[in-house]
Amino acid sequence: MTIALERPLISAAPVLSSTTPARLTPVTDYLCRVIDSRGIVIGHVQAVPLGDGMRFRARRYHSPSRGFRDLGDFWSADDAVDCLRFAR
């Protein structure tokens, strides 16, 4: 028996505050690339749908392990982007 779970799709990148010096570029339905004001990719924000809303996971590529590291889950995309900006 197969159980299919309905997850709301994200058709566009979440809207950031106008004071956040970064932009989001959609990669997949649930993943956005975070690009700083100089045009450098500083990580990814992954949308994680929950029953009571949407969480945003800050992720950064770790080249020695050749994989992504989760830095934290946040209630707003702005907070996830700030985590990536300040954790450099």
N, C-alpha and C positions, 0 to 999 in steps of 0.2 A: 504494500500500500504506500502511495506517495502523498505526502502532505505539502501543499504549496502555501507558503506564507506570503500574504500581500504586504509589500513594503512601498510606501509612497516614494515615487521617483522624484529626483531633483533635476529639473530640466535646465537650470541655469545656476551659476555660482551664487552663493549667498551674498547679500548686499552688505558691504562693510561701511563703517562710519566714515564720514568725509575727512576725519582727522587721522585715520589710519594710513601711514605712508607705504602701502602695499596694495597689490591688486591680486585677484583670484582669476585663474584661467581654468575652466572645466577640462578634466581629463576623461572621466567616466561619469556615470549618473550620480555617483556618491563621492567622487574624489576631485579636488581642485588643487592645482599647483599654485604656490604662493610666491609671488615675484615682488622683490623690494623696489624702492624708488630708483635704484641704479640699474635695474633690469636683471638682477641675479636671482636665481631660484634658491629660496631659503628653506623649502620644505613643502609639505602637502597638508591640506586640511581634508579630513574624511568625515562626511556626514554619517551619523549613526542614528537611525530612527529608533525611538523608544516609544512605549505606550503613552507616555505623558508628554511627549515632545521630541525635539531633535537635539542630539548632542553633537559636538564637533571635536574630532580627535586631531591633535597636532602630531605630525609624523615627520621624521627627518631621516634621510638616507645615511647609513653608516657604511662607508666603503670597506673597512677591514673585514666586516662580517658579510658584506654584499647583501644587505637587507635593510629594512626600515626599522626604526626604533620609535615606539610610541612615547611621546613626551607628556601626554595628559589628555583628559576629556574635559570639555568646557560647554557651558550652556549657550555661549555666543561665538560666532565665527571670529569676531573682533578679538576676543580673549585668546582663542587658539592661535591667531596670527601674532598677537603680542608675545605669546609664549615662544613662538619660533624666532621672532625678532630679537628678544632679549636673552635667549639661551644660546647665542652664538659664541 
